[in-house]
Amino acid sequence: MNNTKVLVFDLDDTLFPEHEFVLSGFQAVNDWVQSKYAIFNFFDVAWKLFEEGRRDKIFDLTLDALEIKYEPSLIQELVQVYRGHKPTICLYQDAQWAIDYFKVEKQLGLITNGFLKTQQNKVKALRIESSFNEIVYCDVYGYKNWKPSPVPYKKMMEFTGCEGVEYMYIGDHPYKDFVAAKNLGWLTLRICRKDGEYGNIIAEENHDAHFKIRSLYELKDFC
């Protein structure tokens, strides 16, 4: 395990709580629809639906609950506001520690799914770009090459120039994060946070990471 030369992290729910981005995005949409269409209470309804576990068509459901008549074009506008807003988000405390601790002696990488501008805005808001040797935005290579595609992992190896056994990958999503990394010889760790979207998923062995951790402070036990 001491062969690790490159630590590669996932972003959402690994380095920061994704629900903070959702909250920030709903607030941005709330302010926009209130200003442009005089629609009120959007945030309260949308956040309640999210906390109830709704993930699909949440903007449609929110407008329905508010008894607002709308065209599909309005939903598209709301999605663009949500994806394009500049979020108010913060790193987990253990994520800030891990970045500061390991960047002194190892290369740090980041591989992140999601629409390019959205993920770039997250990285900028977290002020972490300069801490990473390489950041692979999967969307640069097209939606078909988002994780679990091996393409972003191979790009990381191309950019950082090490052998597969010299990489460690830390992520949270068992059905997206680990299969390609393991096939390339990387050591994989799944962080299962209490507030993470996928922390309680029980996955098949071939999809899951080699090891599970509850905190990034545990990385010291692996490298």
Sequence and secondary structure as in RCSB ss.txt:
>XXXX:A:sequence
MNNTKVLVFDLDDTLFPEHEFVLSGFQAVNDWVQSKYAIFNFFDVAWKLFEEGRRDKIFDLTLDALEIKYEPSLI
QELVQVYRGHKPTICLYQDAQWAIDYFKVEKQLGLITNGFLKTQQNKVKALRIESSFNEIVYCDVYGYKNWKPSP
VPYKKMMEFTGCEGVEYMYIGDHPYKDFVAAKNLGWLTLRICRKDGEYGNIIAEENHDAHFKIRSLYELKDFC
>XXXX:A:secstr
 TT  EEEE  BTTTB HHHHHHHHHHHHHHHHHHHH   SHHHHHHHHHHTT  TTHHHHHHHHTT    HHHH
HHHHHHHHHS       HHHHHHHHHHTTTSEEEEEE S HHHHHHHHHHHT GGG SEEEEGGGG GGGSTTSS
HHHHHHHHHH   GGGEEEEES TTTSSHHHHHTT EEEEE  TT TTTT    TTTS SEEES GGGGGGT 
